[in-house]
Amino acid sequence: MQQPIVGYHLDEENHWVAELACGHGQHVRHNPPWQNRPWVMTEQGRKEKLGVMLECKKCEEG
């Protein structure tokens, strides 16, 4: 189920987590070659992605 990003926080290991409108979170790491998300490394990049839809696996699982 697609959910928009409404904010971000760092987890206990200093990895960025996108906060989704449904209340769930999803890690948004920049870890090439598996995940290429350089935008997560800057505040401006994260702000630009607010509202972007991500697939929430927890919502799909019910």
FENKA-V424872 format. One record per residue. N is the residue number from 0. RES is the residue in three letters. PSI is psi in whole degrees, 0 to 359 (* if undefined). D_FIRST is the distance of its C-alpha to the first C-alpha in Angstrom with 2 decimals. Layout:
# FENKA-V424872
((N;RES;PSI;D_FIRST) (N;RES;PSI;D_FIRST))
This chain:
# FENKA-V424872
((0;MET;131;0.00) (1;GLN;134;3.79) (2;GLN;142;6.48) (3;PRO;149;10.17) (4;ILE;129;12.79) (5;VAL;351;15.42) (6;GLY;186;17.86) (7;TYR;156;19.03) (8;HIS;163;21.31) (9;LEU;137;23.26) (10;ASP;185;23.01) (11;GLU;343;26.25) (12;GLU;14;26.69) (13;ASN;36;26.32) (14;HIS;139;23.03) (15;TRP;137;20.72) (16;VAL;126;17.49) (17;ALA;132;15.05) (18;GLU;125;14.46) (19;LEU;157;11.15) (20;ALA;334;11.42) (21;CYS;349;9.94) (22;GLY;351;12.89) (23;HIS;168;11.63) (24;GLY;156;13.10) (25;GLN;129;12.75) (26;HIS;139;16.01) (27;VAL;71;16.82) (28;ARG;151;20.13) (29;HIS;101;22.54) (30;ASN;69;23.95) (31;PRO;148;25.31) (32;PRO;0;25.28) (33;TRP;317;21.96) (34;GLN;114;20.12) (35;ASN;89;21.82) (36;ARG;66;20.82) (37;PRO;337;24.22) (38;TRP;335;22.88) (39;VAL;346;21.88) (40;MET;347;25.61) (41;THR;151;26.77) (42;GLU;317;26.20) (43;GLN;317;26.30) (44;GLY;317;23.68) (45;ARG;318;21.25) (46;LYS;320;22.12) (47;GLU;338;21.47) (48;LYS;358;17.83) (49;LEU;134;17.10) (50;GLY;345;14.59) (51;VAL;141;13.09) (52;MET;133;9.34) (53;LEU;154;8.09) (54;GLU;121;5.45) (55;CYS;107;5.45) (56;LYS;328;7.04) (57;LYS;322;8.65) (58;CYS;319;6.18) (59;GLU;325;5.59) (60;GLU;338;9.34) (61;GLY;*;10.08))
